[in-house]
């Protein structure tokens, strides 16, 4: 089981690479600190988050805009508050 989780995390790290260092760090921080203990429902929200365009993610994470979807908004807020 642990091997499967690590394999999934490796795939997600690759998918989380956005080409913008700040976004990369935010998403990787979530994967490193929260992913393993997060419920499956949150995993699904994170996967949806990865489908969002970089410029929109940037505005969300910088607090310039808020996602209309409440689940995405909650996850963005959670990731924003993770300590560096």
MARFI-151151 format. One record per atom (N, C-alpha, C): residue number from 1; residue in three letters; atom name; x, y, z. Coordinates in nm, 4 decimals. Atoms other than C-alpha are relative to their C-alpha. Example, Ala and Ser with C-alpha at 12.3 -4.5 7.8 and 13.67 -1.06 7.14 Angstrom:
<nodes>
<node num="1" residu="ALA" atome="N" east="0.0890" north="-0.1190" up="0.0000"/>
<node num="1" residu="ALA" atome="CA" east="1.2300" north="-0.4500" up="0.7800"/>
<node num="1" residu="ALA" atome="C" east="0.0900" north="0.1200" up="0.0000"/>
<node num="2" residu="SER" atome="N" east="-0.0820" north="-0.1190" up="-0.0060"/>
<node num="2" residu="SER" atome="CA" east="1.3670" north="-0.1060" up="0.7140"/>
<node num="2" residu="SER" atome="C" east="-0.0770" north="0.1090" up="0.0730"/>
</nodes>
This chain:
<nodes>
<node num="1" residu="UNK" atome="N" east="0.0828" north="-0.1202" up="0.0000"/>
<node num="1" residu="UNK" atome="CA" east="0.0000" north="0.0000" up="0.0000"/>
<node num="1" residu="UNK" atome="C" east="0.0862" north="0.1251" up="0.0000"/>
<node num="2" residu="UNK" atome="N" east="-0.0876" north="-0.1157" up="-0.0090"/>
<node num="2" residu="UNK" atome="CA" east="0.2733" north="0.2463" up="0.0934"/>
<node num="2" residu="UNK" atome="C" east="0.0700" north="0.0266" up="-0.1333"/>
<node num="3" residu="UNK" atome="N" east="-0.0651" north="-0.0146" up="0.1303"/>
<node num="3" residu="UNK" atome="CA" east="0.4472" north="0.1790" up="-0.2369"/>
<node num="3" residu="UNK" atome="C" east="-0.0957" north="0.0626" up="-0.1011"/>
<node num="4" residu="UNK" atome="N" east="0.1004" north="-0.0582" up="0.0893"/>
<node num="4" residu="UNK" atome="CA" east="0.1241" north="0.2608" up="-0.4233"/>
<node num="4" residu="UNK" atome="C" east="-0.0184" north="0.1491" up="0.0277"/>
<node num="5" residu="UNK" atome="N" east="0.0156" north="-0.1406" up="-0.0374"/>
<node num="5" residu="UNK" atome="CA" east="0.0872" north="0.5862" up="-0.2314"/>
<node num="5" residu="UNK" atome="C" east="0.1186" north="0.0812" up="-0.0497"/>
<node num="6" residu="UNK" atome="N" east="-0.1197" north="-0.0714" up="0.0451"/>
<node num="6" residu="UNK" atome="CA" east="0.4443" north="0.6870" up="-0.3093"/>
<node num="6" residu="UNK" atome="C" east="0.0024" north="0.0136" up="-0.1519"/>
<node num="7" residu="UNK" atome="N" east="0.0076" north="-0.0056" up="0.1459"/>
<node num="7" residu="UNK" atome="CA" east="0.3946" north="0.6053" up="-0.6768"/>
<node num="7" residu="UNK" atome="C" east="-0.1005" north="0.1070" up="-0.0431"/>
<node num="8" residu="UNK" atome="N" east="0.1012" north="-0.1012" up="0.0300"/>
<node num="8" residu="UNK" atome="CA" east="0.0786" north="0.8173" up="-0.6826"/>
<node num="8" residu="UNK" atome="C" east="0.0538" north="0.1395" up="0.0300"/>
<node num="9" residu="UNK" atome="N" east="-0.0583" north="-0.1301" up="-0.0332"/>
<node num="9" residu="UNK" atome="CA" east="0.2583" north="1.1026" up="-0.5084"/>
<node num="9" residu="UNK" atome="C" east="0.1019" north="0.0437" up="-0.1050"/>
<node num="10" residu="UNK" atome="N" east="-0.0977" north="-0.0315" up="0.1042"/>
<node num="10" residu="UNK" atome="CA" east="0.5353" north="1.0855" up="-0.7665"/>
<node num="10" residu="UNK" atome="C" east="-0.0704" north="0.0504" up="-0.1257"/>
<node num="11" residu="UNK" atome="N" east="0.0768" north="-0.0444" up="0.1175"/>
<node num="11" residu="UNK" atome="CA" east="0.2807" north="1.1149" up="-1.0482"/>
<node num="11" residu="UNK" atome="C" east="-0.0604" north="0.1382" up="0.0233"/>
<node num="12" residu="UNK" atome="N" east="0.0610" north="-0.1290" up="-0.0313"/>
<node num="12" residu="UNK" atome="CA" east="0.1077" north="1.4023" up="-0.8732"/>
<node num="12" residu="UNK" atome="C" east="0.1040" north="0.1117" up="0.0044"/>
<node num="13" residu="UNK" atome="N" east="-0.1063" north="-0.1010" up="-0.0001"/>
<node num="13" residu="UNK" atome="CA" east="0.4366" north="1.5855" up="-0.8193"/>
<node num="13" residu="UNK" atome="C" east="0.0312" north="0.0431" up="-0.1430"/>
<node num="14" residu="UNK" atome="N" east="-0.0261" north="-0.0317" up="0.1403"/>
<node num="14" residu="UNK" atome="CA" east="0.4990" north="1.5643" up="-1.1922"/>
<node num="14" residu="UNK" atome="C" east="-0.1134" north="0.0869" up="-0.0564"/>
<node num="15" residu="UNK" atome="N" east="0.1155" north="-0.0773" up="0.0486"/>
<node num="15" residu="UNK" atome="CA" east="0.1458" north="1.6916" up="-1.2689"/>
<node num="15" residu="UNK" atome="C" east="-0.0084" north="0.1375" up="0.0636"/>
<node num="16" residu="UNK" atome="N" east="0.0052" north="-0.1267" up="-0.0720"/>
<node num="16" residu="UNK" atome="CA" east="0.1905" north="1.9708" up="-1.0148"/>
<node num="16" residu="UNK" atome="C" east="0.1033" north="0.1002" up="-0.0501"/>
<node num="17" residu="UNK" atome="N" east="-0.1014" north="-0.0909" up="0.0542"/>
<node num="17" residu="UNK" atome="CA" east="0.4859" north="2.1191" up="-1.2024"/>
<node num="17" residu="UNK" atome="C" east="-0.0677" north="0.0945" up="-0.0981"/>
<node num="18" residu="UNK" atome="N" east="0.0735" north="-0.0981" up="0.0791"/>
<node num="18" residu="UNK" atome="CA" east="0.3449" north="2.4380" up="-1.3452"/>
<node num="18" residu="UNK" atome="C" east="0.0919" north="0.0910" up="-0.0809"/>
<node num="19" residu="UNK" atome="N" east="-0.0895" north="-0.0902" up="0.0703"/>
<node num="19" residu="UNK" atome="CA" east="0.6551" north="2.6196" up="-1.4686"/>
<node num="19" residu="UNK" atome="C" east="0.0077" north="0.1357" up="0.0671"/>
<node num="20" residu="UNK" atome="N" east="-0.0058" north="-0.1216" up="-0.0797"/>
<node num="20" residu="UNK" atome="CA" east="0.5971" north="2.8928" up="-1.2119"/>
<node num="20" residu="UNK" atome="C" east="0.0416" north="-0.0448" up="0.1398"/>
<node num="21" residu="UNK" atome="N" east="-0.0582" north="0.0516" up="-0.1241"/>
<node num="21" residu="UNK" atome="CA" east="0.8155" north="2.8337" up="-0.9092"/>
<node num="21" residu="UNK" atome="C" east="-0.0926" north="0.0142" up="0.1199"/>
<node num="22" residu="UNK" atome="N" east="0.0867" north="-0.0231" up="-0.1156"/>
<node num="22" residu="UNK" atome="CA" east="0.5693" north="2.9842" up="-0.6623"/>
<node num="22" residu="UNK" atome="C" east="-0.1151" north="-0.1002" up="0.0040"/>
<node num="23" residu="UNK" atome="N" east="0.1083" north="0.0992" up="0.0056"/>
<node num="23" residu="UNK" atome="CA" east="0.2848" north="2.7594" up="-0.7792"/>
<node num="23" residu="UNK" atome="C" east="0.0540" north="-0.1392" up="0.0273"/>
<node num="24" residu="UNK" atome="N" east="-0.0620" north="0.1305" up="-0.0235"/>
<node num="24" residu="UNK" atome="CA" east="0.5149" north="2.4583" up="-0.7861"/>
<node num="24" residu="UNK" atome="C" east="0.0183" north="-0.0236" up="0.1492"/>
<node num="25" residu="UNK" atome="N" east="-0.0270" north="0.0155" up="-0.1441"/>
<node num="25" residu="UNK" atome="CA" east="0.6129" north="2.5174" up="-0.4244"/>
<node num="25" residu="UNK" atome="C" east="-0.1279" north="-0.0153" up="0.0812"/>
<node num="26" residu="UNK" atome="N" east="0.1269" north="0.0122" up="-0.0721"/>
<node num="26" residu="UNK" atome="CA" east="0.2567" north="2.5671" up="-0.3042"/>
<node num="26" residu="UNK" atome="C" east="-0.0601" north="-0.1397" up="-0.0156"/>
<node num="27" residu="UNK" atome="N" east="0.0609" north="0.1306" up="0.0259"/>
<node num="27" residu="UNK" atome="CA" east="0.1313" north="2.2493" up="-0.4690"/>
<node num="27" residu="UNK" atome="C" east="0.0844" north="-0.1131" up="0.0592"/>
<node num="28" residu="UNK" atome="N" east="-0.0880" north="0.1023" up="-0.0583"/>
<node num="28" residu="UNK" atome="CA" east="0.4343" north="2.0437" up="-0.3630"/>
<node num="28" residu="UNK" atome="C" east="-0.0091" north="-0.0007" up="0.1519"/>
<node num="29" residu="UNK" atome="N" east="0.0133" north="-0.0078" up="-0.1464"/>
<node num="29" residu="UNK" atome="CA" east="0.3986" north="2.1691" up="-0.0064"/>
<node num="29" residu="UNK" atome="C" east="-0.1235" north="-0.0769" up="0.0458"/>
<node num="30" residu="UNK" atome="N" east="0.1219" north="0.0746" up="-0.0336"/>
<node num="30" residu="UNK" atome="CA" east="0.0433" north="2.0344" up="0.0006"/>
<node num="30" residu="UNK" atome="C" east="0.0246" north="-0.1502" up="-0.0126"/>
<node num="31" residu="UNK" atome="N" east="-0.0250" north="0.1429" up="0.0207"/>
<node num="31" residu="UNK" atome="CA" east="0.1545" north="1.7002" up="-0.1427"/>
<node num="31" residu="UNK" atome="C" east="0.0883" north="-0.0563" up="0.1110"/>
<node num="32" residu="UNK" atome="N" east="-0.0933" north="0.0482" up="-0.1027"/>
<node num="32" residu="UNK" atome="CA" east="0.4389" north="1.6686" up="0.1079"/>
<node num="32" residu="UNK" atome="C" east="-0.0612" north="-0.0045" up="0.1391"/>
<node num="33" residu="UNK" atome="N" east="0.0482" north="-0.0131" up="-0.1382"/>
<node num="33" residu="UNK" atome="CA" east="0.2459" north="1.7733" up="0.4172"/>
<node num="33" residu="UNK" atome="C" east="-0.1409" north="-0.0508" up="0.0251"/>
<node num="34" residu="UNK" atome="N" east="0.1421" north="0.0255" up="-0.0236"/>
<node num="34" residu="UNK" atome="CA" east="-0.1210" north="1.6964" up="0.3649"/>
<node num="34" residu="UNK" atome="C" east="-0.0587" north="-0.1185" up="-0.0754"/>
<node num="35" residu="UNK" atome="N" east="0.0626" north="0.0992" up="0.0886"/>
<node num="35" residu="UNK" atome="CA" east="-0.1872" north="1.4468" up="0.0861"/>
<node num="35" residu="UNK" atome="C" east="-0.0251" north="-0.1340" up="0.0679"/>
<node num="36" residu="UNK" atome="N" east="0.0115" north="0.1358" up="-0.0568"/>
<node num="36" residu="UNK" atome="CA" east="-0.1258" north="1.1237" up="0.2785"/>
<node num="36" residu="UNK" atome="C" east="-0.1171" north="-0.0144" up="0.0965"/>
<node num="37" residu="UNK" atome="N" east="0.1071" north="0.0113" up="-0.0998"/>
<node num="37" residu="UNK" atome="CA" east="-0.3740" north="1.1989" up="0.5556"/>
<node num="37" residu="UNK" atome="C" east="-0.1319" north="0.0616" up="-0.0467"/>
<node num="38" residu="UNK" atome="N" east="0.1234" north="-0.0612" up="0.0509"/>
<node num="38" residu="UNK" atome="CA" east="-0.6295" north="1.3842" up="0.3405"/>
<node num="38" residu="UNK" atome="C" east="-0.0995" north="-0.1087" up="-0.0414"/>
<node num="39" residu="UNK" atome="N" east="0.1018" north="0.0970" up="0.0427"/>
<node num="39" residu="UNK" atome="CA" east="-0.9596" north="1.2059" up="0.2735"/>
<node num="39" residu="UNK" atome="C" east="-0.0073" north="-0.0088" up="-0.1520"/>
<node num="40" residu="UNK" atome="N" east="0.0125" north="0.0217" up="0.1449"/>
<node num="40" residu="UNK" atome="CA" east="-1.0358" north="1.0684" up="-0.0729"/>
<node num="40" residu="UNK" atome="C" east="-0.0767" north="0.1142" up="-0.0669"/>
<node num="41" residu="UNK" atome="N" east="0.0769" north="-0.1107" up="0.0585"/>
<node num="41" residu="UNK" atome="CA" east="-1.2858" north="1.3496" up="-0.1286"/>
<node num="41" residu="UNK" atome="C" east="0.0902" north="0.1203" up="-0.0269"/>
<node num="42" residu="UNK" atome="N" east="-0.0941" north="-0.1107" up="0.0207"/>
<node num="42" residu="UNK" atome="CA" east="-1.0058" north="1.6040" up="-0.0880"/>
<node num="42" residu="UNK" atome="C" east="0.0989" north="-0.0324" up="-0.1113"/>
<node num="43" residu="UNK" atome="N" east="-0.0857" north="0.0418" up="0.1119"/>
<node num="43" residu="UNK" atome="CA" east="-0.7839" north="1.4043" up="-0.3223"/>
<node num="43" residu="UNK" atome="C" east="-0.0677" north="0.0355" up="-0.1324"/>
<node num="44" residu="UNK" atome="N" east="0.0742" north="-0.0298" up="0.1226"/>
<node num="44" residu="UNK" atome="CA" east="-1.0550" north="1.4427" up="-0.5864"/>
<node num="44" residu="UNK" atome="C" east="-0.0019" north="0.1500" up="-0.0284"/>
<node num="45" residu="UNK" atome="N" east="-0.0008" north="-0.1458" up="0.0177"/>
<node num="45" residu="UNK" atome="CA" east="-1.0698" north="1.8184" up="-0.5299"/>
<node num="45" residu="UNK" atome="C" east="0.1379" north="0.0458" up="-0.0463"/>
<node num="46" residu="UNK" atome="N" east="-0.1354" north="-0.0355" up="0.0422"/>
<node num="46" residu="UNK" atome="CA" east="-0.6910" north="1.8417" up="-0.5621"/>
<node num="46" residu="UNK" atome="C" east="0.0213" north="-0.0352" up="-0.1469"/>
<node num="47" residu="UNK" atome="N" east="-0.0119" north="0.0378" up="0.1406"/>
<node num="47" residu="UNK" atome="CA" east="-0.7070" north="1.6550" up="-0.8931"/>
<node num="47" residu="UNK" atome="C" east="-0.0733" north="0.0995" up="-0.0897"/>
<node num="48" residu="UNK" atome="N" east="0.0714" north="-0.1024" up="0.0767"/>
<node num="48" residu="UNK" atome="CA" east="-0.9653" north="1.9057" up="-1.0147"/>
<node num="48" residu="UNK" atome="C" east="0.0803" north="0.1297" up="-0.0038"/>
<node num="49" residu="UNK" atome="N" east="-0.0832" north="-0.1201" up="-0.0080"/>
<node num="49" residu="UNK" atome="CA" east="-0.7377" north="2.1871" up="-0.8987"/>
<node num="49" residu="UNK" atome="C" east="0.1133" north="-0.0051" up="-0.1027"/>
<node num="50" residu="UNK" atome="N" east="-0.1094" north="0.0145" up="0.0960"/>
<node num="50" residu="UNK" atome="CA" east="-0.4589" north="2.0500" up="-1.1173"/>
<node num="50" residu="UNK" atome="C" east="-0.0449" north="0.0239" up="-0.1440"/>
<node num="51" residu="UNK" atome="N" east="0.0523" north="-0.0236" up="0.1351"/>
<node num="51" residu="UNK" atome="CA" east="-0.6850" north="2.0930" up="-1.4222"/>
<node num="51" residu="UNK" atome="C" east="-0.0182" north="0.1485" up="-0.0318"/>
<node num="52" residu="UNK" atome="N" east="0.0214" north="-0.1435" up="0.0172"/>
<node num="52" residu="UNK" atome="CA" east="-0.7100" north="2.4700" up="-1.3704"/>
<node num="52" residu="UNK" atome="C" east="0.1229" north="0.0641" up="-0.0641"/>
<node num="53" residu="UNK" atome="N" east="-0.1084" north="-0.0722" up="0.0665"/>
<node num="53" residu="UNK" atome="CA" east="-0.5025" north="2.7057" up="-1.5850"/>
<node num="53" residu="UNK" atome="C" east="0.0866" north="0.0745" up="0.1012"/>
<node num="54" residu="UNK" atome="N" east="-0.0971" north="-0.0610" up="-0.0909"/>
<node num="54" residu="UNK" atome="CA" east="-0.1903" north="2.8510" up="-1.4249"/>
<node num="54" residu="UNK" atome="C" east="-0.0356" north="0.1427" up="0.0405"/>
<node num="55" residu="UNK" atome="N" east="0.0285" north="-0.1394" up="-0.0340"/>
<node num="55" residu="UNK" atome="CA" east="-0.2972" north="3.2150" up="-1.4466"/>
<node num="55" residu="UNK" atome="C" east="-0.1153" north="0.0108" up="0.0992"/>
<node num="56" residu="UNK" atome="N" east="0.1125" north="-0.0001" up="-0.0944"/>
<node num="56" residu="UNK" atome="CA" east="-0.6245" north="3.1395" up="-1.2681"/>
<node num="56" residu="UNK" atome="C" east="0.0462" north="-0.0485" up="0.1378"/>
<node num="57" residu="UNK" atome="N" east="-0.0549" north="0.0476" up="-0.1279"/>
<node num="57" residu="UNK" atome="CA" east="-0.4425" north="2.9374" up="-1.0000"/>
<node num="57" residu="UNK" atome="C" east="0.0778" north="0.1109" up="0.0690"/>
<node num="58" residu="UNK" atome="N" east="-0.0813" north="-0.1076" up="-0.0570"/>
<node num="58" residu="UNK" atome="CA" east="-0.2021" north="3.2250" up="-0.9511"/>
<node num="58" residu="UNK" atome="C" east="-0.0887" north="0.1052" up="0.0673"/>
<node num="59" residu="UNK" atome="N" east="0.0908" north="-0.0991" up="-0.0576"/>
<node num="59" residu="UNK" atome="CA" east="-0.4876" north="3.4717" up="-0.8937"/>
<node num="59" residu="UNK" atome="C" east="-0.0679" north="-0.0528" up="0.1256"/>
<node num="60" residu="UNK" atome="N" east="0.0623" north="0.0594" up="-0.1189"/>
<node num="60" residu="UNK" atome="CA" east="-0.6540" north="3.2322" up="-0.6508"/>
<node num="60" residu="UNK" atome="C" east="0.0965" north="-0.0052" up="0.1168"/>
<node num="61" residu="UNK" atome="N" east="-0.0951" north="0.0157" up="-0.1095"/>
<node num="61" residu="UNK" atome="CA" east="-0.3422" north="3.1601" up="-0.4498"/>
<node num="61" residu="UNK" atome="C" east="0.0523" north="0.1338" up="0.0524"/>
<node num="62" residu="UNK" atome="N" east="-0.0434" north="-0.1319" up="-0.0454"/>
<node num="62" residu="UNK" atome="CA" east="-0.2457" north="3.5281" up="-0.4345"/>
<node num="62" residu="UNK" atome="C" east="-0.1137" north="0.0774" up="0.0664"/>
<node num="63" residu="UNK" atome="N" east="0.1139" north="-0.0632" up="-0.0651"/>
<node num="63" residu="UNK" atome="CA" east="-0.5942" north="3.6125" up="-0.3080"/>
<node num="63" residu="UNK" atome="C" east="-0.0665" north="0.1088" up="-0.0822"/>
<node num="64" residu="UNK" atome="N" east="0.0610" north="-0.1000" up="0.0873"/>
<node num="64" residu="UNK" atome="CA" east="-0.6884" north="3.8324" up="-0.6054"/>
<node num="64" residu="UNK" atome="C" east="-0.1397" north="-0.0411" up="-0.0439"/>
<node num="65" residu="UNK" atome="N" east="0.1302" north="0.0552" up="0.0369"/>
<node num="65" residu="UNK" atome="CA" east="-0.9820" north="3.6072" up="-0.6914"/>
<node num="65" residu="UNK" atome="C" east="-0.0279" north="-0.1199" up="0.0902"/>
<node num="66" residu="UNK" atome="N" east="0.0413" north="0.1177" up="-0.0763"/>
<node num="66" residu="UNK" atome="CA" east="-1.1770" north="3.3291" up="-0.5233"/>
<node num="66" residu="UNK" atome="C" east="-0.0728" north="-0.0949" up="-0.0939"/>
<node num="67" residu="UNK" atome="N" east="0.0727" north="0.0955" up="0.0847"/>
<node num="67" residu="UNK" atome="CA" east="-1.2919" north="3.0101" up="-0.6951"/>
<node num="67" residu="UNK" atome="C" east="-0.1497" north="0.0022" up="0.0312"/>
<node num="68" residu="UNK" atome="N" east="0.1452" north="0.0054" up="-0.0194"/>
<node num="68" residu="UNK" atome="CA" east="-1.6685" north="2.9968" up="-0.7469"/>
<node num="68" residu="UNK" atome="C" east="-0.0404" north="-0.1313" up="0.0673"/>
<node num="69" residu="UNK" atome="N" east="0.0255" north="0.1309" up="-0.0582"/>
<node num="69" residu="UNK" atome="CA" east="-1.6592" north="2.6282" up="-0.6489"/>
<node num="69" residu="UNK" atome="C" east="0.0466" north="0.0000" up="0.1462"/>
<node num="70" residu="UNK" atome="N" east="-0.0308" north="-0.0063" up="-0.1433"/>
<node num="70" residu="UNK" atome="CA" east="-1.6723" north="2.6056" up="-0.2683"/>
<node num="70" residu="UNK" atome="C" east="0.1091" north="-0.0995" up="0.0410"/>
<node num="71" residu="UNK" atome="N" east="-0.1027" north="0.0985" up="-0.0347"/>
<node num="71" residu="UNK" atome="CA" east="-1.4608" north="2.2892" up="-0.2525"/>
<node num="71" residu="UNK" atome="C" east="0.1386" north="0.0461" up="-0.0449"/>
<node num="72" residu="UNK" atome="N" east="-0.1277" north="-0.0524" up="0.0469"/>
<node num="72" residu="UNK" atome="CA" east="-1.1864" north="2.4425" up="-0.4646"/>
<node num="72" residu="UNK" atome="C" east="0.0442" north="0.1185" up="0.0854"/>
<node num="73" residu="UNK" atome="N" east="-0.0322" north="-0.1161" up="-0.0828"/>
<node num="73" residu="UNK" atome="CA" east="-1.2031" north="2.7634" up="-0.2621"/>
<node num="73" residu="UNK" atome="C" east="0.0550" north="-0.0434" up="0.1359"/>
<node num="74" residu="UNK" atome="N" east="-0.0457" north="0.0492" up="-0.1299"/>
<node num="74" residu="UNK" atome="CA" east="-1.1631" north="2.5700" up="0.0639"/>
<node num="74" residu="UNK" atome="C" east="0.1406" north="-0.0600" up="-0.0098"/>
<node num="75" residu="UNK" atome="N" east="-0.1333" north="0.0610" up="0.0149"/>
<node num="75" residu="UNK" atome="CA" east="-0.8640" north="2.3732" up="-0.0665"/>
<node num="75" residu="UNK" atome="C" east="0.1049" north="0.1062" up="-0.0289"/>
<node num="76" residu="UNK" atome="N" east="-0.0940" north="-0.1088" up="0.0270"/>
<node num="76" residu="UNK" atome="CA" east="-0.6961" north="2.6845" up="-0.2063"/>
<node num="76" residu="UNK" atome="C" east="0.0331" north="0.0728" up="0.1300"/>
<node num="77" residu="UNK" atome="N" east="-0.0223" north="-0.0690" up="-0.1277"/>
<node num="77" residu="UNK" atome="CA" east="-0.7422" north="2.8557" up="0.1312"/>
<node num="77" residu="UNK" atome="C" east="0.0891" north="-0.0845" up="0.0915"/>
<node num="78" residu="UNK" atome="N" east="-0.0805" north="0.0901" up="-0.0845"/>
<node num="78" residu="UNK" atome="CA" east="-0.5979" north="2.5531" up="0.3091"/>
<node num="78" residu="UNK" atome="C" east="0.1457" north="-0.0023" up="-0.0460"/>
<node num="79" residu="UNK" atome="N" east="-0.1360" north="0.0030" up="0.0519"/>
<node num="79" residu="UNK" atome="CA" east="-0.2944" north="2.5365" up="0.0813"/>
<node num="79" residu="UNK" atome="C" east="0.0699" north="0.1329" up="0.0262"/>
<node num="80" residu="UNK" atome="N" east="-0.0588" north="-0.1318" up="-0.0247"/>
<node num="80" residu="UNK" atome="CA" east="-0.2378" north="2.9118" up="0.1171"/>
<node num="80" residu="UNK" atome="C" east="0.0491" north="0.0167" up="0.1429"/>
<node num="81" residu="UNK" atome="N" east="-0.0355" north="-0.0192" up="-0.1406"/>
<node num="81" residu="UNK" atome="CA" east="-0.2183" north="2.8793" up="0.4951"/>
<node num="81" residu="UNK" atome="C" east="0.1076" north="-0.0966" up="0.0489"/>
<node num="82" residu="UNK" atome="N" east="-0.1065" north="0.0908" up="-0.0421"/>
<node num="82" residu="UNK" atome="CA" east="0.0401" north="2.5986" up="0.5001"/>
<node num="82" residu="UNK" atome="C" east="0.1287" north="0.0778" up="0.0198"/>
<node num="83" residu="UNK" atome="N" east="-0.1252" north="-0.0745" up="-0.0228"/>
<node num="83" residu="UNK" atome="CA" east="0.3611" north="2.7289" up="0.6540"/>
<node num="83" residu="UNK" atome="C" east="0.1072" north="-0.0410" up="-0.1015"/>
<node num="84" residu="UNK" atome="N" east="-0.1059" north="0.0299" up="0.0970"/>
<node num="84" residu="UNK" atome="CA" east="0.6601" north="2.7523" up="0.4196"/>
<node num="84" residu="UNK" atome="C" east="0.0979" north="-0.1050" up="0.0480"/>
</nodes>
